[in-house]
Amino acid sequence: MLSAAAEQQMEIAVFDVESAALRHHLIDSLPLTQRVDALVVMGVALSDRFANRLLHDQVPTVLVGTCRGGFSSVTADARSGGRLVADYLLAHGHRRLAWISEAPSAGDDATPPLAMQGRERLAGFCEGLAAAGLDLPAARRLSATHSVEGGRTAADQLLGLDEPPTAVFAYDDVLAAGVLKAARERRVAVPDALAVVGFDDVPFADPLGLTTVHQPLFEAGRSALRLLRDRLADGPHAAVHSVTTEYRIIARETT
């Protein structure tokens, strides 16, 4: 988003919020009516209180990764991302597949948008399998702490099954890196005996040779800033618009 803002000659201040408690503190302290001309909220569900404050103060706001009535937004269809992976792995001949999701963080109300993404990716993945006459049994549907070690632990459990999967779809690239670690420790050949697909296409995915789903973050940032400029130009009664970005598979050495 920073590079997109520079292209559009916009000055942007970034607030990186790691927890719900910090988010509430930041929201309460933002000088919305004094020094902030507009706001982009990425990956965080607005509370009713804050949403009402933004609408009352007529602060031009665009949401990225979430939707809410009264606000323009940029989202991606997470379900289509899951279906994309299912179709890709099925086309490569896999019939025994597995899924590793991120376990929710207890007590953090910033979690729901991430949890919703996971549910939608899984739903799309299962839809793709069902279209091929396959299902995803509970034994091959695990959750893990969001870390490489969490992914490794879940993958180790999957690879220890009597009939282990031939392909694993991980919620994101961090968990997928853990799957690769477990395969290496068990001397399971990737991709000959096990295919691994992540999600996001983060910088370390390329050196790992990880097949993944590209998350169009730059495109989302550019679209959000374009919507924001329109909101600023059209004033407080500007129309609300929604933009949907598209995923694509980045095929590398793990499939």
C-alpha positions in Angstrom: 0.0 0.0 0.0 2.9 2.4 0.7 4.2 2.1 -2.8 0.7 2.6 -4.2 0.2 5.7 -2.0 3.5 7.1 -3.3 2.3 6.6 -6.9 -0.9 8.5 -6.1 1.0 11.3 -4.2 -0.7 10.5 -0.9 1.0 10.7 2.5 0.1 7.7 4.7 0.7 6.9 8.3 0.7 3.2 9.3 -0.5 1.9 12.6 0.3 -1.8 13.0 -2.0 -3.3 15.7 -1.1 -6.7 17.0 -4.0 -7.3 19.5 -7.6 -6.4 20.2 -6.5 -4.5 23.4 -4.0 -2.3 21.4 -6.6 -1.8 18.7 -9.1 -0.3 21.1 -6.5 2.0 22.6 -5.4 3.2 19.1 -9.0 3.7 18.0 -9.8 5.8 21.1 -6.8 7.9 20.6 -7.0 8.6 16.8 -7.6 12.3 16.1 -10.1 11.5 13.4 -11.5 15.0 13.1 -8.2 16.9 13.3 -5.2 15.4 11.5 -6.5 12.3 9.8 -8.1 13.0 6.4 -9.1 9.4 5.7 -8.7 5.9 7.0 -7.9 2.5 5.5 -8.6 -0.4 7.9 -7.0 -3.7 6.9 -8.0 -7.1 8.1 -9.7 -5.9 11.3 -13.5 -6.1 11.9 -14.8 -2.7 13.1 -16.7 -2.7 16.4 -20.1 -1.1 16.3 -18.8 1.7 18.5 -16.0 2.6 16.2 -18.0 2.1 13.0 -20.7 4.5 14.3 -18.0 7.0 15.3 -16.5 7.0 11.8 -19.9 7.4 10.2 -20.9 10.1 12.6 -17.7 12.1 12.1 -18.0 11.5 8.3 -14.4 10.2 8.1 -13.8 8.7 4.6 -13.0 5.1 5.3 -12.2 2.0 3.1 -12.1 -1.5 4.6 -9.7 -4.1 3.2 -10.4 -7.8 3.9 -13.7 -7.2 5.6 -17.1 -5.7 4.7 -19.6 -3.6 6.6 -22.7 -1.6 5.5 -22.0 2.0 4.9 -18.3 1.5 4.0 -16.5 1.0 0.7 -14.4 -2.2 0.8 -11.8 -4.3 -1.0 -12.1 -8.0 -0.5 -11.1 -11.3 -2.1 -13.3 -14.3 -2.4 -11.6 -16.7 0.1 -14.0 -19.5 -0.9 -12.8 -19.3 -4.5 -9.2 -19.5 -3.3 -9.9 -22.8 -1.6 -11.7 -24.1 -4.7 -8.7 -23.0 -6.8 -6.4 -25.2 -4.7 -8.7 -28.2 -4.8 -9.1 -28.0 -8.6 -5.3 -27.7 -8.9 -4.4 -30.7 -6.8 -7.1 -32.8 -8.3 -5.8 -32.0 -11.8 -2.4 -33.3 -10.5 -4.0 -36.6 -9.7 -4.3 -36.3 -5.9 -7.3 -38.0 -4.2 -6.2 -38.2 -0.6 -5.9 -34.6 0.5 -5.6 -32.8 3.9 -6.2 -29.4 5.3 -4.4 -27.5 8.2 -6.0 -24.4 9.5 -4.9 -21.8 11.9 -6.2 -22.4 15.4 -8.2 -19.3 16.7 -6.5 -17.1 19.3 -8.5 -17.2 22.5 -9.8 -13.9 23.9 -8.9 -11.8 20.8 -11.8 -10.2 19.1 -9.6 -9.3 16.2 -9.6 -13.0 15.2 -13.0 -13.3 13.5 -12.0 -11.9 10.1 -9.1 -14.4 10.0 -11.3 -17.2 11.2 -13.8 -16.4 8.6 -11.1 -16.5 5.9 -10.1 -19.9 7.1 -13.7 -21.2 7.1 -14.3 -19.9 3.6 -11.0 -21.3 2.2 -11.9 -24.7 3.7 -15.5 -24.5 2.3 -14.2 -23.8 -1.2 -11.7 -26.6 -0.8 -14.4 -29.1 0.2 -16.7 -27.9 -2.6 -13.9 -28.7 -5.1 -13.4 -32.2 -3.6 -17.1 -32.9 -3.5 -17.4 -32.0 -7.1 -14.9 -34.8 -7.8 -16.8 -37.2 -5.5 -14.4 -36.9 -2.6 -14.7 -35.8 1.0 -12.4 -34.5 3.7 -12.6 -36.7 6.8 -12.0 -35.2 10.2 -8.7 -37.2 10.5 -7.3 -35.1 7.6 -8.7 -31.8 8.8 -6.5 -30.3 11.5 -5.9 -27.0 13.2 -2.5 -25.7 14.4 -0.9 -22.9 16.3 0.1 -20.2 13.8 3.8 -21.0 13.5 6.2 -23.2 11.6 6.3 -25.5 14.6 2.6 -25.6 14.7 2.4 -26.6 11.1 5.1 -29.2 11.6 3.2 -30.8 14.5 0.0 -31.0 12.6 1.7 -32.4 9.5 3.5 -35.0 11.6 0.1 -36.2 12.8 -1.2 -36.4 9.2 1.9 -38.2 8.0 1.5 -40.8 10.8 -1.9 -41.9 9.6 -2.3 -45.4 8.2 -3.3 -43.8 5.0 -1.5 -40.4 5.0 -2.5 -37.7 2.5 -0.7 -37.3 -0.8 -1.3 -33.5 -0.7 -1.7 -30.9 2.1 -3.3 -27.5 1.8 -2.2 -25.2 4.6 -4.1 -22.1 5.7 -1.1 -20.0 4.9 2.6 -20.1 4.0 3.8 -20.2 7.6 1.9 -23.4 8.3 3.0 -24.8 4.9 6.6 -24.2 5.8 6.0 -26.4 8.9 4.5 -29.1 6.7 7.7 -29.1 4.6 9.7 -29.4 7.8 7.7 -32.4 8.9 8.1 -34.1 5.5 11.9 -33.5 5.6 12.2 -35.0 9.1 10.2 -38.1 8.1 12.1 -38.3 4.8 8.9 -38.0 2.8 9.8 -36.9 -0.7 8.2 -33.6 -1.8 6.5 -33.5 -4.3 6.7 -37.1 -5.3 5.1 -38.5 -2.2 3.6 -35.4 -0.8 2.5 -32.2 -2.4 2.2 -29.0 -0.3 0.3 -25.8 -1.1 0.3 -22.7 1.0 -1.6 -19.4 0.8 -0.5 -15.7 0.6 2.7 -16.0 -1.5 4.9 -14.3 1.2 8.5 -13.4 0.4 9.9 -16.7 1.8 7.6 -18.8 -0.4 9.8 -18.4 -3.4 13.2 -19.5 -1.9 11.3 -22.5 -0.3 10.0 -23.4 -3.7 6.5 -23.4 -2.2 3.5 -23.6 -4.4 1.0 -21.2 -3.0 -2.0 -19.0 -3.7 -1.0 -15.4 -4.5 -2.7 -12.9 -2.2 -3.1 -9.7 -4.4 -2.1 -7.3 -1.6 -0.6 -4.7 -3.9 -3.7 -4.7 -6.1 -5.9 -4.5 -2.9 -3.9 -1.5 -1.7 -4.1 0.2 -5.0 -7.8 -0.3 -5.2 -8.3 0.8 -1.6 -6.5 4.1 -2.2 -8.4 4.7 -5.4 -11.7 4.2 -3.5 -10.4 6.5 -0.8 -9.6 9.3 -3.3 -13.1 9.0 -4.8 -14.6 9.3 -1.3 -12.5 12.4 -0.6 -13.4 14.0 -3.9 -17.1 13.2 -3.7 -17.6 14.3 -0.1 -19.6 12.8 2.8 -22.4 11.6 0.6 -20.2 9.7 -1.8 -21.6 6.3 -3.0 -20.3 3.1 -1.3 -18.4 0.8 -3.6 -17.0 -2.8 -3.3 -14.0 -4.2 -5.2 -13.2 -7.9 -5.4 -9.6 -9.0 -6.2 -8.7 -12.4 -7.6 -6.4 -15.1 -6.5 -4.0 -17.2 -8.6 -1.9 -20.3 -8.1 1.9 -19.8 -8.1 3.2 -23.2 -9.0 6.7 -24.1 -7.7 8.6 -27.2 -6.6 6.3 -28.5 -3.9 3.7 -29.8 -6.3 
